Amino acid sequence: MKPVSAAIAAAALVAGAAGCARPPTPKSPLIPAATTMVTAWQIPQDPTTDPALTDPKLGDPIKWGYRIFVDTPREAPRLTGGGVACVNCHLNAGQRERALPLVGITGMFPEYNNRAARLISLQDRVVDCFLRSENATGRGTEELPSTGSKEVLAVSAYLTWLGRGHAVGENPVWRNKNAIAADQLIPVATLDAGAGEAIYKERCTSCHGADGQGVQIGDKKAGPLWGDASWNDGAGASRVYTLAGIIRYSMPYLSPGSLTDEEAQQVARFITSKPRPRYPFKAQDYVGGKIPVDAVYYGRE
């Protein structure tokens, strides 16, 4: 083979190999699930420090939405009936792996919601969180959040800001990774709240306290897990398997993943055996469908 031909052939082989090579895996924008004492408190994307948000008409709602997210009772008191903040479930301001991360999810809306039995918008979803997880109904039903509420629009603006650069209609690979595998689910009727209480006392009280109301640690306080200040009985976290998935992959806060599938479910059963505020519109949920087996507060009326 002539030298020039050999060079062309070699270049073709290199090009072919490059074409077959896998593209580099993009770096995740999320805090790793296996967190450390340092990363446990980090916020990778904080709009309050973003120099690009120079227009107050856009930047101020995004920044307020972030502040509502991390301190909901203080920043949105008229729509919060207890002591739960969005960040209590969506850790690191919605930016930690396997802890209900919200980065890049806004492009998936509108989407079908089984509980509502209809297509919902991003604002619909935020309203639902205020109604249920933040127990807005605990303040009465005269002033309930709507898709036009300024607080709802601000939180939606923050979540949309988190979605910048992500493709519309492309589900982020980190979404829906906090559920326990179906073949590992234990029938709710056989779960033991007493066994869950024992695990809770050993692994959870340092942050949530024996009374489940949360311990103040410096400027941080864990969310209340039951009682009047907690989420209401129509919230997603009031479902045993949903709560178990959160516990399994994001708790304990500094040692996530250290509980087994079974332990997480037993703890979830203990927590869901406790009293909490009543959601007054449960009869409107799952219309025309079947109430999930782990929705243990339904039918208790």
Helices and strands as residue ranges (DSSP letters): H 3-20, G 39-41, G 47-49, H 56-70, H 72-75, G 77-79, G 86-88, H 91-94, G 106-108, E 111-113, E 118-120, H 122-131, G 136-139, H 150-162, G 182-184, G 188-190, H 193-203, H 205-208, E 216-217, E 220-221, G 236-238, H 240-250, H 261-271, G 282-284
